[in-house]
């Protein structure tokens, strides 16, 4: 099915919504994630016996957000999420509406930590797996773009890493189709410190805004800092988007030059100077990861040889 056919299906008149009592269907064990627009529960699905994550959207905030797309018939987060199928995108099993008229999603339960936590801790897991996580995230974005979507809210809090080092992109609340009506200027949504200049300036947008947000995230994964001074509001961000970003090489001496150059290019203020596609940006990052893994394998062989000779 082509993307246009998918959109037609999404935008078709929806059947009457069947509401359920989620407290009967699920045993809501503990709330472990709460954002500005939703709450996430670790839950037991009494129907299947499976442990899942149940995300319940705040109906007032969700309606307020959806009103920004009045007349465009924007697909709901649930309609979008159930279509996504990629190793580095959280799996959504189903979605629906509660008796309180709240939208909910039922997703795979990820046993892990937020990328925000790993950025802050800069622990051994981050030190050893950083480049692998960067490539995994890039592949998730590459998939989202190839499926015809723009994420619009890439940042560490919307990313989980499980105990085995597998990264999952987890939030699609601001995602929109990559079509002219949704690329039109005027709708400023996202997380201020990760928003591309053209989005902040209310200019036309396209998937390159995700490349910018991804590059900010990569910068932070290496340095524990943002490319610009942190700002708490769009007004504050407006004051520094015309300044060049700090050089990642100065904040993280010894970073692979190929990786540094790739990230800095992704931070270009003019989208024409950025990587034009996620696939293009991933090429040098994948090569750097391959070199890193080859070097680690050689060191392991030398250590093994040394132990055999002792």
C-alpha positions in Angstrom: 0.0 0.0 0.0 1.4 3.4 -1.0 1.8 6.2 1.5 -1.0 8.2 -0.3 -3.3 5.1 0.0 -2.4 4.9 3.7 -3.3 8.6 4.2 -6.6 8.1 2.4 -7.4 5.2 4.8 -6.3 7.3 7.8 -8.4 10.3 6.8 -11.5 8.3 5.9 -14.5 8.7 8.1 -13.9 6.7 11.2 -16.5 4.3 12.6 -18.2 5.0 15.9 -15.6 4.8 18.7 -16.0 1.9 21.1 -15.0 3.0 24.6 -13.7 0.6 27.2 -13.1 0.6 30.9 -9.3 0.3 31.0 -9.3 -0.4 34.8 -11.3 -3.6 34.0 -9.3 -4.6 30.9 -5.9 -3.8 32.5 -4.4 -4.0 36.0 -2.7 -0.7 36.1 0.3 -1.6 38.3 2.3 1.6 38.6 2.6 4.9 36.8 6.2 5.3 35.6 6.0 8.1 33.1 4.1 11.4 32.9 4.5 14.2 30.4 2.6 17.3 29.7 0.0 15.5 27.6 -0.1 11.9 28.9 0.5 9.4 31.7 2.1 6.0 31.1 1.3 2.9 33.2 3.0 -0.4 33.6 0.1 -2.7 33.3 -1.1 -6.3 33.0 -3.5 -7.0 30.1 -6.1 -9.3 31.7 -7.1 -10.5 28.3 -3.8 -11.8 27.1 -1.9 -12.1 30.3 0.9 -9.9 28.8 2.7 -7.1 30.6 2.3 -3.9 28.6 2.7 -0.1 28.8 -0.6 1.8 28.7 -0.4 5.4 27.7 -3.4 7.6 28.5 -3.6 11.0 26.8 -4.8 14.0 28.7 -8.0 14.8 26.8 -8.0 18.6 27.3 -4.4 19.1 26.3 -4.8 16.6 23.4 -7.8 18.5 22.0 -6.0 21.8 22.4 -3.1 20.4 20.4 -5.3 18.8 17.7 -7.1 22.1 17.3 -3.9 23.5 15.8 -4.6 21.3 12.7 -8.2 22.3 12.3 -9.4 21.4 8.8 -6.4 19.1 8.1 -7.9 16.0 9.7 -4.7 15.1 11.4 -4.4 11.3 12.3 -4.4 10.6 16.0 -1.3 9.3 17.7 -2.9 5.9 18.0 -3.7 5.7 14.3 -0.1 6.6 13.5 1.6 4.4 16.1 -0.1 1.1 15.2 1.3 1.4 11.6 5.0 1.7 12.7 7.0 -1.4 12.7 10.8 -1.2 13.2 13.3 -2.7 15.7 14.1 0.8 17.1 10.5 2.1 17.3 8.3 1.0 20.2 5.6 -1.4 19.1 2.0 -0.3 19.6 -0.4 -3.2 19.8 -3.7 -1.3 19.8 -5.4 2.0 20.7 -8.8 3.2 21.7 -10.8 5.5 24.0 -11.6 5.2 27.7 -15.0 5.7 29.3 -13.8 9.1 30.2 -13.3 9.9 26.5 -9.4 9.8 26.8 -7.4 8.3 24.0 -5.1 5.4 25.1 -2.4 3.3 23.5 -1.3 -0.2 24.4 2.5 -0.6 23.7 5.3 -3.1 24.3 6.8 -2.7 27.8 10.5 -1.6 27.6 12.6 -2.7 30.6 15.2 0.0 30.5 16.0 3.7 31.1 15.4 7.0 29.4 18.1 8.4 27.2 17.8 11.6 29.3 19.1 9.5 32.3 22.0 8.1 30.3 23.0 11.6 29.0 23.0 12.9 32.6 24.9 9.9 34.1 27.5 9.5 31.3 28.1 6.0 32.8 29.9 3.0 31.4 26.9 2.0 29.3 26.8 5.4 27.6 30.6 5.5 27.2 30.7 2.1 25.5 27.4 2.2 23.6 27.1 5.9 22.6 27.9 5.5 18.9 25.7 2.4 18.6 22.8 4.2 20.2 23.3 7.2 17.9 23.1 4.9 14.8 20.1 3.1 16.2 18.3 6.4 16.7 19.3 7.5 13.2 17.8 4.3 11.8 14.6 4.8 13.7 14.3 8.3 12.2 15.3 7.1 8.7 12.4 4.6 9.0 9.9 7.2 10.1 10.8 9.4 7.2 10.7 6.6 4.7 7.2 5.8 6.0 6.1 9.3 5.1 6.1 11.0 8.5 7.9 13.9 10.3 8.4 13.3 14.0 8.7 16.9 15.2 9.7 16.1 18.8 13.0 14.2 18.8 14.8 14.7 22.2 16.3 12.3 24.8 13.1 12.1 26.9 11.3 10.4 24.0 13.8 7.7 23.7 14.3 4.5 25.9 17.3 2.1 26.0 16.7 -1.4 27.3 19.1 -3.5 29.4 20.6 -5.1 26.3 21.4 -1.8 24.7 18.5 -1.7 22.2 17.2 1.8 21.6 13.4 2.5 21.1 11.8 5.7 19.9 8.6 6.0 22.1 6.5 9.1 21.5 4.6 10.1 18.4 2.2 12.7 19.8 3.5 15.5 17.6 4.1 13.4 14.4 2.5 14.6 11.2 2.3 13.4 7.6 5.1 14.6 5.3 2.6 16.4 3.0 2.3 20.1 2.0 -0.5 21.0 4.4 1.5 19.8 7.4 4.8 21.3 6.1 3.2 24.8 5.8 4.6 27.5 8.1 2.9 28.6 11.3 2.6 25.5 13.5 5.4 25.7 16.1 5.3 22.5 18.1 8.2 20.5 19.7 10.7 20.9 22.6 12.3 24.4 22.5 16.0 23.4 22.9 15.7 20.8 20.0 13.7 22.8 17.5 15.2 23.7 14.2 15.5 27.4 13.4 13.0 27.3 10.5 10.4 25.8 12.8 11.0 28.5 15.5 10.8 31.2 12.8 7.5 29.8 11.5 8.9 29.0 8.1 8.0 26.0 5.9 9.3 22.7 7.4 10.2 19.2 6.2 12.0 16.1 7.6 15.2 18.2 7.9 13.8 19.6 11.2 14.2 16.0 12.6 17.8 15.9 11.4 18.5 19.1 13.3 16.8 17.7 16.5 18.7 14.4 16.1 22.0 16.3 15.8 21.2 18.3 19.0 20.5 15.0 20.7 23.8 13.4 19.4 25.7 16.5 20.6 24.2 16.2 24.1 25.0 12.4 24.2 28.7 13.2 23.8 29.0 16.4 25.8 26.1 16.4 28.4 25.5 19.9 27.1 23.4 21.5 24.3 25.0 23.2 21.3 23.7 26.5 22.6 23.0 27.7 26.1 19.8 26.0 27.4 16.7 28.1 27.1 13.4 27.6 28.9 11.1 29.3 26.3 10.7 29.9 22.6 11.4 33.5 23.3 14.8 32.7 24.8 15.6 30.3 22.0 14.9 33.0 19.5 17.7 35.0 21.0 20.4 32.4 20.3 19.4 30.6 17.1 21.3 33.1 15.0 24.6 32.3 16.9 26.8 29.4 15.7 26.7 26.3 17.9 29.6 25.5 20.1 32.1 23.1 18.5 31.6 19.5 19.8 35.4 19.0 19.4 36.1 21.5 22.1 33.6 20.0 24.6 34.6 16.4 23.8 38.3 16.3 22.9 39.2 13.1 21.1 35.8 12.6 19.4 36.1 10.8 16.1 36.5 13.5 13.5 34.0 11.8 11.1 31.4 11.8 13.9 32.1 15.3 14.9 31.8 16.6 11.4 28.5 14.7 10.8 26.9 16.1 13.9 28.1 19.7 13.3 26.7 19.6 9.7 23.4 18.4 11.1 23.3 21.5 13.3 23.5 24.0 10.4 20.9 26.8 10.8 20.0 26.8 7.1 18.4 23.5 6.2 20.0 23.7 2.8 23.4 23.4 4.4 22.4 20.4 6.6 22.3 16.8 5.6 19.4 16.5 3.2 18.2 13.1 4.3 18.7 10.9 7.4 20.1 8.2 5.1 22.8 10.6 4.0 23.8 11.5 7.5 23.9 7.9 8.7 26.5 6.9 6.1 29.5 8.4 8.0 28.1 7.4 11.4 27.7 3.8 10.4 31.2 3.8 9.0 32.6 5.2 12.2 30.7 2.6 14.2 32.1 -0.2 12.0 35.6 1.1 12.5 35.0 1.3 16.3 33.7 -2.2 16.4 36.6 -3.5 14.3 39.1 -1.8 16.6 37.4 -3.3 19.7 37.5 -6.8 18.1 41.2 -6.4 17.4 41.9 -5.4 21.0 40.0 -8.4 22.3 42.0 -10.8 20.0 45.3 -9.3 21.2 44.2 -9.7 24.9 43.2 -13.2 24.2 46.5 -14.0 22.5 48.4 -12.5 25.4 46.5 -14.6 27.9 47.2 -17.7 26.0 50.9 -16.9 25.9 51.2 -16.3 29.7 
